[in-house]
Amino acid sequence: MKKLLFAILALLALPLNSSAQFGLLNAAVDRAANRVAARKIDEAIDRKVAEKTDDYHRALLTEGRLVSYRIQFEPNTATLLPDSYSMLTELTRLLQQQPDLRLSIEAHTLRTGNATASLALAQQRADVVRAALVKNGIAATRLKAKGIGEAQPLSTDNSEEMNQLNQRVEFVKL
């Protein structure tokens, strides 16, 4: 980031007309934004790979946040797919081992369609995950459900592959 700042300051000191400086400055800002977006995407892919490890859910204790792609829903619904239950079982076990742990369950959706509908769907999904944990014996008072919808995408790339990184459930330590 320091290099970028120096590069921008150097561009501003060039004896160019204002439109040329503005163009160079915009290009530098675009390159920085692309690097930030690429880093976020790389981190999301790393998380997807890390989910295959046994201690993945313990990141919640050390980092205060767990991003999960293992909790999946039928398209455009809040119906959990069967593959989601193993993650919920692991999370239930962790919550049972940590009786003081409280969580916010935050559901994120794909960047498609109507933002209002996406927000409503995200809230329904967060509620379903919360209900599943309560059904597994976790006290409802320890869990907060929050629908985020498409408001906090990890990728703004509109390709189907990259947009899939946006649909996730995050568990945040309260």
C-alpha positions, 0 to 999 in steps of 0.5 A, a space after each residue: 500500500 505504501 508503494 501505491 501511495 508513493 506511485 500516486 504522489 509521483 504521478 501527481 508531481 509529473 508535469 502533465 496536463 490535468 486530464 493526463 494526471 487524472 488518467 494515470 491516477 485512475 489507472 493506479 487506483 484501478 490496479 490497486 482495487 484489482 489487487 484487493 479484489 484478487 486477494 479477497 478471491 484468493 482468500 475465499 478459495 483458500 477457505 473453500 480448500 480449508 473446509 476439507 480439514 478436520 479443525 476448520 470450524 475451530 477458526 471461529 475460536 481463534 479468528 472470531 469468524 468462520 466462513 462456510 461454503 459447506 452449508 448449502 441450500 436448494 436454489 432460490 430457497 431456504 431448504 438445507 441440502 443434506 450435505 450441510 448437516 455434517 457442518 452443522 453437526 461439527 458446529 453443534 459439537 463446538 458450541 457444546 464444548 464452548 458453552 459461553 460461545 455466542 454466534 451471529 449467523 450471517 447468510 450471504 447470497 449470490 449477486 443476481 436478481 433483486 437485492 430486496 428478494 436476496 436480503 429476504 432469502 438470506 434472512 430465511 437461510 440464516 433463520 433455518 441454520 439457527 433453527 437447525 442448531 437449536 434443534 441440535 440442542 444449542 440454546 436459542 439465546 446464544 444464536 443471532 440470525 442475520 441476512 446480509 443478502 448480496 450487500 457484502 460480496 467477496 467477488 464483484 466478477 459477474 461470472 458464474 464461477 466467481 459469483 459462487 464465492 458470494 453465496 456463503 454462511 458466516 459464523 461470527 463470534 459475539 
